[in-house]
Amino acid sequence: MMPAAMTTNEEVHAQPPTNVRSGHRSARARRKKRRQKTASRQQADGTRTNSTPSGSFADNYMQSARDIGDAIQCVIDDVTGPYEIPLCMDLEWDSHSRRRELSLVQIAAGAESHFVLDAKTSPQSVFTIGEPSLKVILESAHATVVMHGAVADRGILSRNGVKLRKLFDTQIAHWLLTGERSKSLAHVLEHWLDIHVDKGGIQMKEFMRTPHLR
């Protein structure tokens, strides 16, 4: 049976009540404070190393279990907040390896909370760090997880003990609306939003295969 891919919410543009706006401001303040603490700790303990990638996502790249936990909590603040912001996620893993070992987990919720979690460096699974953990949120019926072409990624998640409960697959949504099957995220973004993206090419592929140990 084909999974549902589209949902609507007529209240998304409604003006929230005062207490809801206050709750959202509090969540933003908590995120800002966590980011400041994480940045200060990374600067003090020298977390940034030669293995840390350069580029636009370097500032949101998390290696240590503590930093990963802080990043996850920032995202959870948005996902469980009054606006019910969906959790966007993408996994990076080496498809040429039989082990298909998870390398990076990219998560985002809204415009302010977006992180790249190093799944190779942390001795603990990135899905079980924090309370509540990312695993708890991904398996919750109250959180919508947005992914693109999630069939293979769901297999990787399953191997890591995670079963998605509420998934919105943008590849399936595009198929239902246009009849075009198995289109890339770059194609979908260009088709609907006229946005052109570069997914990193060779440099990103090499980084995914590298043991990101300090």
WOTA-V691683 format. One record per residue. N is the residue number from 1. RES is the residue in one letter. SS is DSSP state (a for helix, b for strand, c for the rest). PHI is phi in whole degrees, -180 to 180 (* if undefined). D_LAST is the distance of its C-alpha to the last C-alpha in whole Angstrom. Layout:
BEGIN
N:RES:SS:PHI:D_LAST + N:RES:SS:PHI:D_LAST
END
This chain:
BEGIN
1:M:c:*:46 + 2:M:c:-72:44 + 3:P:c:-72:41 + 4:A:c:-67:42 + 5:A:c:-121:40 + 6:M:c:-123:42 + 7:T:c:-134:43 + 8:T:c:-127:45 + 9:N:c:-145:45 + 10:E:c:-69:48 + 11:E:c:-94:47 + 12:V:c:-65:44 + 13:H:c:-98:45 + 14:A:c:-69:47 + 15:Q:c:-73:47 + 16:P:c:-72:45 + 17:P:c:-64:47 + 18:T:a:-58:46 + 19:N:a:-66:45 + 20:V:a:-70:42 + 21:R:a:-62:41 + 22:S:a:-65:41 + 23:G:a:-63:38 + 24:H:a:-69:36 + 25:R:a:-63:36 + 26:S:a:-64:35 + 27:A:a:-63:32 + 28:R:a:-64:31 + 29:A:a:-64:31 + 30:R:a:-66:29 + 31:R:a:-64:26 + 32:K:a:-62:26 + 33:K:a:-65:26 + 34:R:a:-63:23 + 35:R:a:-63:21 + 36:Q:a:-64:22 + 37:K:a:-65:21 + 38:T:a:-64:17 + 39:A:a:-63:17 + 40:S:a:-65:18 + 41:R:a:-67:16 + 42:Q:a:-65:13 + 43:Q:a:-68:15 + 44:A:a:-74:15 + 45:D:a:-97:12 + 46:G:c:70:10 + 47:T:c:-62:8 + 48:R:c:-68:9 + 49:T:c:-134:7 + 50:N:c:-65:8 + 51:S:c:-83:7 + 52:T:c:-74:9 + 53:P:c:-68:12 + 54:S:c:-98:15 + 55:G:c:122:19 + 56:S:c:-67:21 + 57:F:c:-98:18 + 58:A:a:-61:15 + 59:D:a:-68:17 + 60:N:a:-109:17 + 61:Y:b:-91:14 + 62:M:b:-116:12 + 63:Q:c:-111:9 + 64:S:c:-74:10 + 65:A:a:-59:13 + 66:R:a:-67:15 + 67:D:a:-66:14 + 68:I:a:-63:15 + 69:G:a:-61:18 + 70:D:a:-63:19 + 71:A:a:-64:19 + 72:I:a:-62:21 + 73:Q:a:-67:24 + 74:C:a:-60:24 + 75:V:a:-68:25 + 76:I:a:-63:27 + 77:D:a:-56:29 + 78:D:a:-77:31 + 79:V:a:-64:31 + 80:T:c:-97:33 + 81:G:c:-79:35 + 82:P:c:-66:39 + 83:Y:c:-89:38 + 84:E:c:52:36 + 85:I:c:-67:34 + 86:P:c:-68:33 + 87:L:b:-97:29 + 88:C:b:-92:28 + 89:M:b:-146:25 + 90:D:b:-144:24 + 91:L:b:-112:22 + 92:E:b:-120:20 + 93:W:b:-153:20 + 94:D:c:-83:20 + 95:S:c:-73:24 + 96:H:c:-87:24 + 97:S:c:-101:23 + 98:R:c:-63:25 + 99:R:c:-73:23 + 100:R:c:48:22 + 101:E:c:-70:19 + 102:L:b:-66:18 + 103:S:b:-111:15 + 104:L:b:-133:16 + 105:V:b:-124:18 + 106:Q:b:-103:20 + 107:I:b:-131:22 + 108:A:b:-155:25 + 109:A:b:-144:28 + 110:G:c:79:30 + 111:A:c:-82:30 + 112:E:c:-102:27 + 113:S:b:-113:25 + 114:H:b:-147:23 + 115:F:b:-142:19 + 116:V:b:-114:16 + 117:L:b:-102:15 + 118:D:b:-82:12 + 119:A:c:-82:13 + 120:K:c:-91:11 + 121:T:c:-74:8 + 122:S:c:-68:11 + 123:P:c:-70:12 + 124:Q:c:-106:16 + 125:S:c:-58:17 + 126:V:c:-63:17 + 127:F:c:-83:21 + 128:T:c:-113:22 + 129:I:c:-78:20 + 130:G:c:92:22 + 131:E:c:-144:26 + 132:P:c:-76:27 + 133:S:c:-87:24 + 134:L:a:-62:24 + 135:K:a:-60:26 + 136:V:a:-61:29 + 137:I:a:-68:29 + 138:L:a:-64:29 + 139:E:c:-97:32 + 140:S:c:-85:34 + 141:A:c:-78:37 + 142:H:c:-96:37 + 143:A:c:-117:34 + 144:T:c:-90:34 + 145:V:b:-102:31 + 146:V:b:-104:31 + 147:M:b:-139:30 + 148:H:c:-125:31 + 149:G:c:59:32 + 150:A:c:-85:31 + 151:V:a:-58:32 + 152:A:a:-69:29 + 153:D:a:-63:27 + 154:R:a:-65:29 + 155:G:a:-65:29 + 156:I:a:-65:25 + 157:L:a:-61:25 + 158:S:a:-61:28 + 159:R:a:-65:26 + 160:N:c:-99:23 + 161:G:c:78:26 + 162:V:c:-120:27 + 163:K:c:-122:31 + 164:L:c:-64:32 + 165:R:c:-100:35 + 166:K:c:-138:36 + 167:L:b:-113:34 + 168:F:b:-115:36 + 169:D:b:-102:35 + 170:T:a:-68:35 + 171:Q:a:-68:36 + 172:I:a:-68:39 + 173:A:a:-60:40 + 174:H:a:-64:41 + 175:W:a:-61:42 + 176:L:a:-64:45 + 177:L:a:-87:46 + 178:T:a:-122:46 + 179:G:c:85:46 + 180:E:c:-86:43 + 181:R:c:-100:41 + 182:S:c:54:37 + 183:K:c:-86:37 + 184:S:c:-72:33 + 185:L:a:-63:32 + 186:A:a:-59:32 + 187:H:a:-65:36 + 188:V:a:-66:37 + 189:L:a:-64:35 + 190:E:a:-70:37 + 191:H:a:-66:40 + 192:W:a:-93:41 + 193:L:a:-119:39 + 194:D:c:56:39 + 195:I:c:-108:35 + 196:H:c:-107:34 + 197:V:c:-123:30 + 198:D:c:-116:27 + 199:K:c:-83:25 + 200:G:c:108:22 + 201:G:a:59:24 + 202:I:a:-62:22 + 203:Q:a:-60:19 + 204:M:a:-66:18 + 205:K:a:-63:19 + 206:E:a:-67:17 + 207:F:a:-65:14 + 208:M:a:-64:15 + 209:R:a:-87:15 + 210:T:c:-87:12 + 211:P:c:-69:9 + 212:H:c:-86:7 + 213:L:c:-87:4 + 214:R:c:-76:0
END
